[in-house]
Amino acid sequence: MKYLCLIVNDENKLEAMGKSAFDEFCIEHLAYEEDLRKSGNLIAANALESVRAATTVRVRDGKVSITDGPFAETKEQLGGFFFIEARDLNDAIRVASKIPSARTGCVEVRPIREIPQP
């Protein structure tokens, strides 16, 4: 089964880490990404730019509305993802629990809905 592990952190806390601690945190993420690649669990992974770079698009009554920033005010922001292959939810949780951001924020594990192609 395929799962998306959404990495959620408070950007302010990450910024407060200091450069060397943040760099080490990023190195941990890259090392774990490589471990998942070697194990065959990884489909894709990437980090997102800061929520300050986000643009939210809505269409209401045929009119496009664009807002700078995230879609909602929250204390934690989506910062990246790991798209994985796992045997089942328990295996996906095991994989997600080793993502370094699980220690500083949380990792939301969501199964991918397979949509049949017509």
N, C-alpha and C positions, 0 to 999 in steps of 0.2 A: 504494500500500500504506500501511497505517496502522502507526505505531510509537509505543511509549511510551518516552520518554526519562526514566529515573529518575535524579534528582539525589541524589547521595550525598556527604556531607561529614562531617567531624569537628566536631560542634557546639562542642566546647571551643576549637578553632582559630578558628571563626567568632566566638565570644564574645570571644576574645583580640584580635581585629582593632581594637577600639575603635569607638566609635559612629560617627564620621565616615567611617571606612573601610568599616564595615559598611553604612552608609546609601548610600554610593557604589556598593558591590557590588550592593545591591538595585536601585538606579536602573539599573545596567547590565542586570540581569535584565529589568526592565520595558521598557527600550528594545529589547532583543532580542526580547522577546515581541511588541512592537508591529511590529517588522520582519517577524517570521514571520506575523503576522496580515495585514499588507499584501501579503506575497508569496503568500498562500493556503496556506502550509504548516501553519499552526496550527489545530488543532481545539479544544484546551483547554489551559490551564496553570494551575497553582496551587502555592502553597507550603504546607507543613504546619507545624503548631505543633511545638514542641520535643518530642523523644522523651520528655521527662519528663511530657508530657500524655497519653501513649499508654496504652491499656488493651488487654490481650491477652485474647482469649476463646477457650477451648477447650471442646469437648464430648467427653467420654470416657464410654462406657457409659451414655449418656443424661444424664449429669450435667454441668452447666455450671460451668466453672472460670474465674474472672476474676483476672488479675494486673495490677497497676499496672506500667506501663513497657513497654518493647519486648519482642518475643518472644524475643530472644537478646541476650546481652552482646556488643557489638561496639565497635570503635573509631570506626566511621563509621556514620552514621544516614541513613535516607531523609528528605530534606528537602523534596521537591516533585517536580513532574513537568511535562513538556511532552508533550502528546498531539499527534502531527504526522501529516501526510500527506506521503509522499515517493515518488519514482519507484521507488526500490529501496533496498537496504541501504546502498550507497555514498552515496546522496543523504542518507539518514537520518544516517549517520556525519558527513557534512559539516555538517548542521544541528546535530547534537549537539556537534561540536567547537567551535562558536561560543558555546555556553552558558557564561556566565562561571564556573559551578561546575566546569567541566571543568579549570580552572586550579588550583582549590583542593582538589578531591576527585576525583570521577569521575562520568561519566554512563553509565549502563547503557542500551543501546538494545535494546529487545525488540519483535519483530514481534507485532502483534495477531493472534490466531487468530480467524478468522471462523467462527462457529458457525452453521450453517444453522438457520433457524427452522422448526419443524414445520408 
